[in-house]
Amino acid sequence: MSDRRDFLKLAGGLAMVTGTGAAQAVEKAAAMAASFTMPRNLTLLNLRREGGYGLGVKTQSGVLDVTAAGRALGMACPADMDDLLQNGKGEQLTALVKAAAEKAPQAHLLTEAEIAYAPLVTRPEKIIMMGFNYKHHAEETGTPIPKNPPLFNKYNNALNHHGGTIRLPTAAAKEFDYETELVIVFGRECRDVSEADALDYVAGYATGNDFSARDLQTLTSQFMIGKTSDGFAPLGPYLVTADLVKDPNNLRLETRVNGVQRQDWNTNDMIFNCRQLISFASKIMTIKPGDIFYTGTPQGVIFGEKKPRAERQWLKAGDEIACSLEGLGELKFKLT
């Protein structure tokens, strides 16, 4: 949906206001609609800095520290990734990146080795999850191919970052498993959208892992308790804006555990593609800017191995997990 159509929808609702307040309200709505923009043509990072968070932009010369550059140039800038997405500050960021390329000192460029990563988003309203979205994954686990997307959720306590650690909740579970997934990051409010328009609401895409405790996942008929322990949603290192991803349903996906490849497949094998997932979910709930959507994992997980569960080599403390989506970067984390 275009900015203009968003504005017209908002202005139509304000038209019922009477008197001079109506004109003022419509003018305010027009200004808000004109200024709310998604980031474009950028690869973004969320940083831990000065007791809080900051935004980084990957460039050919290094990672631009947006906060420091904005301060040096006297320009307004998004405080972090959530501020950028939830408040539509894409145009503001683009202006700063352009000015920084021309004027900002090299001191505001960081190397990735010195970056303290934060979760890619830190305060989404919703973390939407999709189960059994690859045909071969459903088959390896003996799950019937779903007729509709089986959605579930995680909470913000699960959010984790590139280079982070997961402290395994061994008092409650023993069967720990990886699930590398393409993650959709939203940049516009989304409700009752068609499949044809669905990707227009996407700010960008990222690499994520739906880390799971399988014994908790299968303890009841609901997945949630096996999915949302602290740190069980690693995400990053980058948000690659949607315009730079030609087709989210044609990306190679890989997982390596301690350097050994476990998953190697393509997002073109999804049962429900990204357009279908967004359209379906938007008919159930309003998806907000900054919300994220994990789209499912392919075959190759421990849960799908053809041997008794007691004989499988579940993940354990000391293991190192590396996950990648083509063009979106490699997400790494450790288990303790």
C-alpha positions in Angstrom: 0.0 0.0 0.0 1.4 3.4 -0.9 1.9 6.4 1.4 -0.9 8.2 -0.4 -3.4 5.4 0.1 -2.4 5.2 3.8 -3.1 8.9 4.1 -6.4 8.8 2.4 -7.6 6.0 4.7 -6.5 8.0 7.7 -7.9 11.3 6.4 -11.2 9.6 5.6 -11.6 8.6 9.2 -10.8 12.2 10.3 -13.3 13.7 8.0 -16.1 13.1 10.5 -14.5 15.7 12.8 -16.4 19.0 12.5 -15.3 22.7 12.4 -11.7 24.0 12.1 -10.5 20.9 14.0 -11.1 18.8 10.9 -8.8 20.7 8.7 -6.1 20.8 11.3 -6.5 17.1 11.9 -6.3 16.3 8.2 -3.2 18.5 7.8 -1.6 16.7 10.7 -2.4 13.3 9.2 -1.0 14.4 5.9 2.3 15.4 7.6 2.5 12.1 9.4 1.8 10.1 6.3 4.3 12.0 4.3 7.1 11.6 6.9 6.5 7.9 7.7 8.8 5.9 5.4 10.5 2.5 5.5 14.3 2.2 5.2 15.5 1.4 1.7 18.8 0.4 0.0 20.5 -0.3 3.3 22.0 -3.1 5.4 21.3 -2.3 9.0 22.6 -3.4 12.4 21.3 -2.9 15.9 24.1 -2.0 18.4 24.6 -2.1 22.1 26.0 1.3 23.2 26.2 3.5 26.2 23.8 1.5 28.3 21.2 1.3 25.6 20.9 0.7 21.9 22.0 2.4 18.7 21.7 1.9 14.9 24.5 0.9 12.5 24.6 1.0 8.7 26.9 -1.3 6.9 28.9 0.6 4.2 31.9 -0.3 2.0 34.2 1.6 4.5 32.8 0.1 7.7 29.7 0.3 9.9 28.4 3.8 10.3 27.6 4.6 14.0 24.3 6.5 13.3 24.0 8.1 16.7 27.6 9.4 16.7 27.3 10.6 13.1 24.0 12.4 13.9 25.5 14.1 16.9 28.6 15.2 15.0 26.5 16.5 12.0 23.8 18.1 14.2 21.2 16.0 12.4 18.2 14.1 13.7 18.5 10.3 13.5 16.7 7.2 14.6 17.8 6.1 18.1 17.8 2.4 17.3 16.2 -0.2 15.0 12.8 -0.1 16.8 12.7 3.7 16.6 13.5 3.5 12.9 10.8 1.0 12.1 8.1 1.9 14.5 8.2 5.6 13.8 8.9 5.4 10.0 12.2 7.3 10.1 13.5 5.8 6.8 13.8 9.1 5.0 15.6 10.7 8.0 18.1 7.8 8.1 18.7 8.1 4.3 19.5 11.8 4.7 21.9 11.1 7.5 23.7 8.3 5.6 24.1 10.6 2.6 25.5 13.5 4.7 27.8 11.2 6.6 29.3 9.8 3.4 30.2 13.4 2.4 31.1 15.0 5.8 31.3 12.6 8.7 34.8 11.8 10.0 36.2 8.3 9.8 35.9 8.1 13.6 32.2 7.3 13.2 33.0 4.2 11.2 33.3 0.9 13.2 34.7 -2.4 12.2 32.4 -5.4 12.7 35.0 -6.9 15.0 34.5 -4.1 17.6 30.7 -4.0 17.5 28.7 -5.1 20.4 25.6 -6.5 18.7 22.1 -6.1 20.1 19.1 -8.2 19.1 18.0 -6.9 15.7 14.8 -5.6 17.2 14.3 -5.3 21.0 10.7 -4.3 21.6 8.4 -5.6 18.8 4.8 -5.8 19.7 4.6 -9.3 18.2 6.9 -12.2 17.4 4.9 -14.5 15.1 6.2 -18.0 14.4 5.3 -20.5 11.7 5.5 -24.3 12.2 6.1 -27.0 9.7 6.3 -24.7 6.7 8.6 -26.9 4.5 7.3 -30.1 3.0 10.3 -32.2 3.7 10.5 -31.0 7.3 6.8 -32.0 7.8 7.6 -35.4 6.3 10.8 -36.0 8.4 8.8 -35.3 11.6 5.8 -37.4 10.5 3.5 -34.3 10.5 0.7 -34.0 8.0 1.1 -31.2 5.5 -0.8 -28.3 7.0 -3.9 -27.0 5.2 -3.5 -23.6 6.9 -0.5 -22.0 8.5 0.0 -23.2 12.1 1.1 -20.0 13.8 2.4 -19.7 17.4 4.4 -17.1 19.2 7.5 -16.2 21.2 8.0 -13.3 23.6 10.5 -10.5 23.8 12.5 -12.4 26.5 13.5 -14.9 23.8 15.2 -12.2 21.6 18.9 -12.8 21.2 21.7 -11.3 19.1 24.5 -12.3 16.8 27.5 -13.5 18.9 25.1 -14.1 21.8 24.7 -17.1 24.1 21.8 -19.2 25.1 21.8 -20.5 28.7 20.1 -23.9 28.3 17.2 -24.4 30.8 18.4 -27.9 31.8 16.2 -27.9 34.9 13.1 -28.1 32.6 14.4 -29.7 29.4 17.0 -31.9 27.7 16.2 -32.1 24.0 17.6 -28.9 22.5 17.5 -28.3 18.7 18.2 -25.6 16.1 15.9 -24.2 13.4 17.4 -21.7 11.0 14.7 -19.5 9.5 14.1 -16.5 7.2 12.6 -13.7 9.3 10.3 -11.0 7.9 10.6 -7.6 9.6 7.7 -5.3 9.1 7.9 -1.6 8.4 4.2 -0.6 7.9 1.0 -1.4 9.7 -0.6 -4.4 8.0 -4.2 -5.6 8.3 -6.4 -7.6 5.8 -3.9 -7.3 3.0 -3.9 -9.3 -0.2 -1.2 -11.7 -1.2 -0.4 -9.4 -4.2 0.3 -6.5 -1.8 1.7 -8.4 1.1 5.4 -7.7 0.5 4.8 -3.9 0.3 4.6 -3.9 4.1 8.0 -5.5 4.6 10.9 -3.3 5.8 13.4 -6.1 5.3 14.6 -9.6 6.0 17.0 -11.3 8.4 18.5 -14.6 9.5 16.9 -16.1 12.6 16.9 -19.3 14.6 13.8 -20.7 16.2 15.8 -22.5 19.0 13.6 -25.2 20.6 13.4 -27.5 23.5 11.6 -30.5 21.8 10.6 -32.3 25.0 8.8 -29.2 26.2 7.4 -28.6 22.7 5.8 -32.0 22.7 4.8 -32.1 26.4 1.3 -30.7 25.5 -0.5 -29.9 22.3 0.8 -26.3 22.3 4.3 -25.5 21.0 4.9 -22.3 23.0 6.6 -23.6 26.1 9.3 -25.3 24.1 10.0 -22.2 22.1 10.2 -19.1 24.3 12.8 -19.7 27.0 15.2 -16.8 27.5 17.4 -16.2 24.4 15.5 -18.8 22.2 15.1 -16.3 19.3 18.5 -15.3 18.0 18.2 -12.8 15.2 20.7 -10.9 13.0 23.3 -9.8 12.4 21.7 -7.7 9.7 18.4 -6.4 8.5 18.7 -6.2 4.7 16.0 -3.9 3.3 13.3 -5.5 1.2 14.4 -3.7 -2.0 17.7 -5.5 -1.9 16.2 -8.9 -1.7 15.0 -9.9 -5.1 12.9 -12.8 -4.0 12.6 -13.9 -0.4 11.3 -17.3 -1.6 14.5 -18.2 -3.5 17.3 -18.0 -0.8 19.7 -20.7 0.2 19.4 -21.5 3.9 22.2 -23.3 5.9 22.9 -24.4 9.5 26.2 -25.6 10.9 26.8 -27.1 14.4 30.4 -27.0 15.5 31.4 -26.5 11.9 29.4 -29.5 10.6 26.6 -28.7 8.1 23.2 -29.8 9.3 20.7 -27.9 7.0 21.2 -26.9 3.4 18.0 -26.0 1.5 16.1 -23.2 -0.2 13.2 -21.0 0.9 11.5 -21.8 -2.4 10.3 -25.1 -0.7 8.0 -23.3 1.7 4.5 -24.7 1.8 3.1 -21.2 2.4 5.3 -18.5 0.8 6.0 -15.1 2.4 3.1 -13.4 0.6 0.7 -16.1 1.8 1.9 -16.0 5.4 1.6 -12.2 5.6 -1.9 -12.2 4.1 -3.1 -15.0 6.3 -1.8 -13.5 9.5 -3.0 -10.0 8.7 -6.6 -11.3 8.5 -6.3 -12.4 12.1 -4.4 -9.6 13.7 -3.0 -6.1 13.0 0.7 -6.5 12.3 2.7 -3.4 13.4 5.9 -1.8 12.2 8.8 -3.5 14.0 6.9 -6.8 14.4 8.8 -9.9 13.2 7.7 -13.1 11.5 9.8 -16.4 11.6 8.7 -18.3 8.5 9.7 -21.9 9.4 12.6 -24.2 8.9 13.5 -27.0 6.4 14.5 -30.6 7.0 17.7 -31.5 8.8 16.8 -30.8 12.4 17.5 -33.3 15.2 13.8 -33.6 15.9 13.4 -35.3 12.4 16.1 -37.9 12.8 15.0 -41.5 12.2 16.2 -43.0 15.5 14.8 -43.2 19.0 14.8 -39.8 20.7 16.9 -41.1 23.6 19.7 -42.0 21.1 19.8 -38.6 19.3 22.7 -36.2 20.0 20.7 -33.2 21.2 22.5 -29.8 21.4 24.4 -29.2 24.6 26.4 -26.6 26.5 29.6 -25.7 24.5 28.0 -26.2 21.1 28.4 -23.4 18.6 25.6 -22.7 16.0 26.0 -20.8 12.7 23.0 -20.0 10.6 22.9 -18.2 7.2 20.4 -17.0 4.6 21.7 -16.1 1.2 22.5 -12.4 1.1 21.4 -11.8 4.7 24.5 -12.7 6.7 25.6 -15.4 9.1 24.1 -15.5 12.6 26.3 -17.2 15.2 25.6 -18.1 18.8 26.8 -20.4 21.6 25.2 -22.6 24.1 26.1 -22.6 27.9 
